[in-house]
Amino acid sequence: MFAFLKNIASKAGAKPETQRQTVERALAEINAIVGTLEAKPKLVFDAEAGVLELELPAQMPDETLALPAPEDVAEPEADTAPEAETAEKP
């Protein structure tokens, strides 16, 4: 979580992190985060490009709480009500 502090400390004169330690730390952080998710993402590895990608759902569970409330769609039309009142009575 505070890995950036470790990086700052390593740049300030502490022993630098090896590539193996960097990969192991990053993988541990990703595993910890993915472990807390309800919907597990799909992991895609492109060997030619050397890229790992996570395919996340279109909407995460915490994002649904941030959406605005839906507007009322079934509102009565204002044009039809005055016509009924202006009709002549016999």
Backbone as JSON Lines, residues from 0, in Angstrom:
{"i":0,"aa":"M","n":[0.81,-1.19,0.0],"ca":[0.0,0.0,0.0],"c":[0.86,1.26,0.0]}
{"i":1,"aa":"F","n":[1.92,1.24,0.77],"ca":[2.81,2.39,0.83],"c":[4.11,2.1,0.1]}
{"i":2,"aa":"A","n":[3.99,1.41,-1.0],"ca":[5.16,1.02,-1.77],"c":[5.9,2.24,-2.3]}
{"i":3,"aa":"F","n":[5.16,3.33,-2.58],"ca":[5.83,4.52,-3.1],"c":[6.8,5.09,-2.08]}
{"i":4,"aa":"L","n":[6.51,4.9,-0.78],"ca":[7.45,5.36,0.25],"c":[8.74,4.55,0.21]}
{"i":5,"aa":"K","n":[8.6,3.27,-0.06],"ca":[9.79,2.43,-0.18],"c":[10.64,2.88,-1.36]}
{"i":6,"aa":"N","n":[9.98,3.24,-2.46],"ca":[10.71,3.72,-3.64],"c":[11.42,5.02,-3.35]}
{"i":7,"aa":"I","n":[10.78,5.91,-2.61],"ca":[11.4,7.19,-2.25],"c":[12.61,6.94,-1.36]}
{"i":8,"aa":"A","n":[12.45,6.0,-0.41],"ca":[13.54,5.69,0.49],"c":[14.71,5.06,-0.27]}
{"i":9,"aa":"S","n":[14.41,4.21,-1.26],"ca":[15.49,3.58,-2.01],"c":[16.25,4.6,-2.85]}
{"i":10,"aa":"K","n":[15.57,5.62,-3.31],"ca":[16.23,6.67,-4.09],"c":[17.05,7.59,-3.2]}
{"i":11,"aa":"A","n":[16.7,7.62,-1.92],"ca":[17.39,8.51,-0.99],"c":[18.69,7.91,-0.46]}
{"i":12,"aa":"G","n":[19.03,6.7,-0.85],"ca":[20.31,6.14,-0.42],"c":[20.2,4.75,0.18]}
{"i":13,"aa":"A","n":[19.01,4.24,0.37],"ca":[18.84,2.88,0.88],"c":[19.14,1.89,-0.24]}
{"i":14,"aa":"K","n":[19.22,0.62,0.12],"ca":[19.53,-0.41,-0.86],"c":[18.41,-0.47,-1.9]}
{"i":15,"aa":"P","n":[18.73,-0.37,-3.18],"ca":[17.69,-0.41,-4.22],"c":[17.05,-1.79,-4.33]}
{"i":16,"aa":"E","n":[15.81,-1.81,-4.76],"ca":[15.06,-3.04,-4.91],"c":[15.49,-3.74,-6.21]}
{"i":17,"aa":"T","n":[15.69,-5.06,-6.13],"ca":[16.07,-5.81,-7.34],"c":[14.84,-5.99,-8.22]}
{"i":18,"aa":"Q","n":[15.07,-6.39,-9.46],"ca":[13.95,-6.62,-10.36],"c":[13.05,-7.74,-9.85]}
{"i":19,"aa":"R","n":[13.67,-8.8,-9.3],"ca":[12.88,-9.91,-8.75],"c":[12.01,-9.43,-7.6]}
{"i":20,"aa":"Q","n":[12.56,-8.62,-6.71],"ca":[11.79,-8.08,-5.59],"c":[10.66,-7.17,-6.07]}
{"i":21,"aa":"T","n":[10.92,-6.4,-7.11],"ca":[9.9,-5.52,-7.67],"c":[8.73,-6.31,-8.23]}
{"i":22,"aa":"V","n":[9.05,-7.37,-9.0],"ca":[8.0,-8.2,-9.59],"c":[7.22,-8.93,-8.51]}
{"i":23,"aa":"E","n":[7.9,-9.48,-7.53],"ca":[7.23,-10.21,-6.44],"c":[6.33,-9.27,-5.64]}
{"i":24,"aa":"R","n":[6.79,-8.06,-5.37],"ca":[6.0,-7.09,-4.61],"c":[4.76,-6.69,-5.4]}
{"i":25,"aa":"A","n":[4.95,-6.39,-6.7],"ca":[3.82,-5.97,-7.53],"c":[2.79,-7.08,-7.66]}
{"i":26,"aa":"L","n":[3.24,-8.32,-7.85],"ca":[2.33,-9.45,-7.96],"c":[1.57,-9.67,-6.65]}
{"i":27,"aa":"A","n":[2.24,-9.53,-5.53],"ca":[1.58,-9.67,-4.23],"c":[0.51,-8.58,-4.04]}
{"i":28,"aa":"E","n":[0.79,-7.36,-4.49],"ca":[-0.18,-6.27,-4.37],"c":[-1.4,-6.54,-5.25]}
{"i":29,"aa":"I","n":[-1.17,-7.01,-6.48],"ca":[-2.28,-7.32,-7.39],"c":[-3.13,-8.45,-6.82]}
{"i":30,"aa":"N","n":[-2.49,-9.5,-6.32],"ca":[-3.22,-10.63,-5.75],"c":[-4.05,-10.2,-4.54]}
{"i":31,"aa":"A","n":[-3.52,-9.31,-3.73],"ca":[-4.25,-8.83,-2.56],"c":[-5.48,-8.03,-2.97]}
{"i":32,"aa":"I","n":[-5.34,-7.22,-4.0],"ca":[-6.47,-6.41,-4.47],"c":[-7.52,-7.29,-5.14]}
{"i":33,"aa":"V","n":[-7.11,-8.18,-6.02],"ca":[-8.05,-9.06,-6.74],"c":[-8.76,-9.98,-5.75]}
{"i":34,"aa":"G","n":[-8.1,-10.37,-4.7],"ca":[-8.71,-11.23,-3.7],"c":[-9.88,-10.59,-2.99]}
{"i":35,"aa":"T","n":[-9.93,-9.27,-2.93],"ca":[-11.02,-8.58,-2.26],"c":[-12.22,-8.32,-3.17]}
{"i":36,"aa":"L","n":[-12.06,-8.51,-4.47],"ca":[-13.13,-8.22,-5.42],"c":[-14.18,-9.33,-5.43]}
{"i":37,"aa":"E","n":[-15.45,-8.94,-5.57],"ca":[-16.52,-9.93,-5.68],"c":[-16.48,-10.59,-7.05]}
{"i":38,"aa":"A","n":[-16.42,-9.78,-8.09],"ca":[-16.34,-10.3,-9.46],"c":[-14.87,-10.35,-9.85]}
{"i":39,"aa":"K","n":[-14.36,-11.54,-10.0],"ca":[-12.95,-11.71,-10.33],"c":[-12.7,-11.36,-11.79]}
{"i":40,"aa":"P","n":[-11.69,-10.54,-12.06],"ca":[-11.39,-10.17,-13.44],"c":[-10.68,-11.3,-14.17]}
{"i":41,"aa":"K","n":[-10.75,-11.25,-15.49],"ca":[-10.06,-12.22,-16.34],"c":[-8.65,-11.7,-16.58]}
{"i":42,"aa":"L","n":[-7.65,-12.55,-16.41],"ca":[-6.26,-12.17,-16.61],"c":[-5.83,-12.59,-18.02]}
{"i":43,"aa":"V","n":[-5.3,-11.65,-18.78],"ca":[-4.84,-11.91,-20.14],"c":[-3.35,-11.58,-20.2]}
{"i":44,"aa":"F","n":[-2.56,-12.52,-20.73],"ca":[-1.13,-12.32,-20.87],"c":[-0.77,-12.38,-22.34]}
{"i":45,"aa":"D","n":[-0.18,-11.3,-22.85],"ca":[0.3,-11.25,-24.23],"c":[1.8,-11.49,-24.18]}
{"i":46,"aa":"A","n":[2.21,-12.7,-24.57],"ca":[3.62,-13.08,-24.47],"c":[4.5,-12.29,-25.42]}
{"i":47,"aa":"E","n":[3.98,-11.95,-26.61],"ca":[4.78,-11.21,-27.58],"c":[5.08,-9.79,-27.09]}
{"i":48,"aa":"A","n":[4.08,-9.15,-26.52],"ca":[4.28,-7.78,-26.03],"c":[4.79,-7.77,-24.59]}
{"i":49,"aa":"G","n":[4.64,-8.9,-23.89],"ca":[5.05,-8.94,-22.49],"c":[4.15,-8.12,-21.6]}
{"i":50,"aa":"V","n":[2.84,-8.18,-21.87],"ca":[1.88,-7.35,-21.16],"c":[0.85,-8.21,-20.44]}
{"i":51,"aa":"L","n":[0.59,-7.88,-19.19],"ca":[-0.5,-8.49,-18.42],"c":[-1.65,-7.49,-18.4]}
{"i":52,"aa":"E","n":[-2.86,-7.98,-18.65],"ca":[-4.04,-7.12,-18.6],"c":[-5.12,-7.8,-17.78]}
{"i":53,"aa":"L","n":[-5.89,-7.01,-17.06],"ca":[-7.04,-7.52,-16.34],"c":[-8.29,-7.02,-17.06]}
{"i":54,"aa":"E","n":[-9.16,-7.93,-17.45],"ca":[-10.42,-7.56,-18.08],"c":[-11.46,-7.45,-16.98]}
{"i":55,"aa":"L","n":[-11.76,-6.21,-16.6],"ca":[-12.72,-5.95,-15.54],"c":[-14.13,-5.87,-16.1]}
{"i":56,"aa":"P","n":[-15.14,-6.12,-15.25],"ca":[-16.51,-5.96,-15.72],"c":[-16.78,-4.5,-16.09]}
{"i":57,"aa":"A","n":[-17.82,-4.27,-16.88],"ca":[-18.14,-2.92,-17.32],"c":[-18.42,-2.0,-16.14]}
{"i":58,"aa":"Q","n":[-18.99,-2.55,-15.07],"ca":[-19.3,-1.74,-13.9],"c":[-18.93,-2.52,-12.65]}
{"i":59,"aa":"M","n":[-18.09,-1.91,-11.81],"ca":[-17.69,-2.54,-10.57],"c":[-18.76,-2.3,-9.5]}
{"i":60,"aa":"P","n":[-18.86,-3.18,-8.49],"ca":[-19.91,-3.03,-7.48],"c":[-19.9,-1.69,-6.75]}
{"i":61,"aa":"D","n":[-18.73,-1.12,-6.49],"ca":[-18.7,0.16,-5.78],"c":[-19.1,1.32,-6.68]}
{"i":62,"aa":"E","n":[-19.02,1.14,-7.98],"ca":[-19.42,2.2,-8.91],"c":[-20.93,2.31,-9.02]}
{"i":63,"aa":"T","n":[-21.67,1.25,-8.72],"ca":[-23.12,1.31,-8.79],"c":[-23.67,2.24,-7.73]}
{"i":64,"aa":"L","n":[-22.97,2.39,-6.63],"ca":[-23.44,3.28,-5.57],"c":[-23.29,4.74,-5.96]}
{"i":65,"aa":"A","n":[-22.42,5.05,-6.89],"ca":[-22.14,6.43,-7.26],"c":[-23.03,6.92,-8.4]}
{"i":66,"aa":"L","n":[-23.86,6.06,-8.95],"ca":[-24.71,6.48,-10.07],"c":[-25.87,7.33,-9.57]}
{"i":67,"aa":"P","n":[-26.32,8.28,-10.38],"ca":[-27.47,9.07,-9.97],"c":[-28.75,8.24,-10.01]}
{"i":68,"aa":"A","n":[-29.75,8.68,-9.26],"ca":[-31.02,7.98,-9.24],"c":[-31.7,8.11,-10.6]}
{"i":69,"aa":"P","n":[-32.39,7.07,-11.05],"ca":[-33.06,7.16,-12.36],"c":[-34.2,8.16,-12.31]}
{"i":70,"aa":"E","n":[-34.41,8.84,-13.44],"ca":[-35.49,9.82,-13.53],"c":[-36.8,9.1,-13.81]}
{"i":71,"aa":"D","n":[-37.92,9.7,-13.36],"ca":[-39.23,9.12,-13.63],"c":[-39.54,9.25,-15.11]}
{"i":72,"aa":"V","n":[-39.8,8.14,-15.76],"ca":[-40.07,8.14,-17.19],"c":[-41.57,8.25,-17.45]}
{"i":73,"aa":"A","n":[-42.39,7.72,-16.57],"ca":[-43.83,7.67,-16.79],"c":[-44.53,8.91,-16.27]}
{"i":74,"aa":"E","n":[-44.18,10.07,-16.76],"ca":[-44.85,11.3,-16.37],"c":[-46.06,11.52,-17.28]}
{"i":75,"aa":"P","n":[-47.19,11.97,-16.73],"ca":[-48.35,12.22,-17.59],"c":[-48.09,13.4,-18.51]}
{"i":76,"aa":"E","n":[-48.66,13.34,-19.7],"ca":[-48.47,14.41,-20.66],"c":[-49.35,15.59,-20.29]}
{"i":77,"aa":"A","n":[-48.8,16.79,-20.33],"ca":[-49.52,17.99,-19.95],"c":[-50.48,18.44,-21.05]}
{"i":78,"aa":"D","n":[-50.26,18.06,-22.3],"ca":[-51.09,18.51,-23.42],"c":[-52.49,17.9,-23.39]}
{"i":79,"aa":"T","n":[-52.65,16.69,-22.9],"ca":[-53.96,16.03,-22.95],"c":[-54.88,16.48,-21.83]}
{"i":80,"aa":"A","n":[-54.37,16.89,-20.71],"ca":[-55.21,17.29,-19.58],"c":[-56.01,18.56,-19.87]}
{"i":81,"aa":"P","n":[-55.49,19.64,-20.42],"ca":[-56.3,20.84,-20.66],"c":[-57.4,20.61,-21.7]}
{"i":82,"aa":"E","n":[-57.2,19.75,-22.65],"ca":[-58.22,19.48,-23.65],"c":[-59.47,18.88,-23.03]}
{"i":83,"aa":"A","n":[-59.28,18.03,-22.06],"ca":[-60.42,17.41,-21.4],"c":[-61.22,18.45,-20.62]}
{"i":84,"aa":"E","n":[-60.56,19.43,-20.05],"ca":[-61.24,20.46,-19.26],"c":[-61.96,21.47,-20.17]}
{"i":85,"aa":"T","n":[-61.47,21.76,-21.35],"ca":[-62.06,22.75,-22.23],"c":[-63.18,22.19,-23.09]}
{"i":86,"aa":"A","n":[-63.43,20.89,-23.02],"ca":[-64.5,20.31,-23.81],"c":[-65.85,20.87,-23.35]}
{"i":87,"aa":"E","n":[-66.74,21.14,-24.3],"ca":[-68.05,21.7,-23.96],"c":[-68.93,20.63,-23.37]}
{"i":88,"aa":"K","n":[-69.71,21.04,-22.38],"ca":[-70.63,20.12,-21.75],"c":[-72.03,20.33,-22.34]}
{"i":89,"aa":"P","n":[-72.82,19.29,-22.62],"ca":[-74.16,19.47,-23.2],"c":[-75.18,19.96,-22.23]}
